[in-house]
Each structure stands twice: as C-alpha cells, then as structure tokens.
Amino acid sequence: MLIEKIGDFGYIGSLISGIFFVSMFTVVPTSVILFDLAKHLNPLLVAIFAGVGAAIGDYLIFRFLKDKVFEEISPVFEKFGGSLLKKLFISPFFIWLVPFMGAFVIASPLPDELGITLLGLSKVKSWHFILITLLLNAVGIFIVITLSRSL
C-alpha cells in the first residue's frame, strides 16, 4: 500500500526513496519501492532522481559525522592508537585506498554509512563528496534496478 502511494508521486517519489536508500535501516524497503517505480517509469530517470535523493541523504549523514562523531572519537584514537594510527592515516597507501573503498561501498547496494565514514576520513571536500555520491548512487541504483527487471 505504501509502495503504491509513493508510486503516485512519480519521479518525486524516486527522489524521496533515494533519501532513505542510504540507511541500513531503510535500504530494503526503499529498494522494493524503487523496483516498483522502475516498472512503471523510465528506469534511468528513476535512478537519476533516486541518486539525487541518495546524495542528499548521504550528505546529511556526512555532515553529522564530520561535525559530531569524528570530533568525539579523535581522543579515543589518540589514546589507543596514537602515532601508529597517525602513520597509517598519512601513508600513501591509505590516502589512495580509503576513498576507493568508500566509493565502492556507496555504489553498491550496501548501506552507505561505512562508505561515508571512509570518505570522511579521507578529508574529501563537501562539494566533491556530493558529486561523488550523486554519481555513484545513481549508477548503483540503475544497475540494481536493471538487474531486478531482468530477473
């Protein structure tokens, strides 16, 4: 019933669903809604609108993590990891690997919290983050929708 009601909103329903696609608590029901929307609407446009919504949801989580969580846990890292963690975080391997791992998680149907955290650790700028998550979420949602339609 809820799926049909959101379907009445068309592409705006895709955008709203995309906002909820990023959380581990709402990814499954939102996926069902997006599958249903893609049956009745253009799958590419559903993926683009849902990607915009997912980028909005990711950015809200990113801002929360960056403003609150990273500041709160930095003393814990200092106490338990200290110089070893600092060396790891500034190593060239870490600098290149972490953003790619974060991007992979965001592009996959996995919940985005881990990917957002990894991108946040890599000190990506906010506007880069928005562009990256918009592109990755739209592509990931399109792939999932296309695969679900073929089954």
Secondary structure, DSSP 8 states (H G I E B T S, - for coil): -HHHHHHTTTHHHHHHHHHHTTSTTTHHHHHHHHHHHHHHS-HHHHHHHHHHHHHHHHHHHHHHIIIIIHHHHHHHHHHHTTHHHHHHHHSHHHHHHHHHHHHHHHHSSS-THHHHHHHHHTT--HHHHHHHHHHHHHHHHHHHHHHHHH-
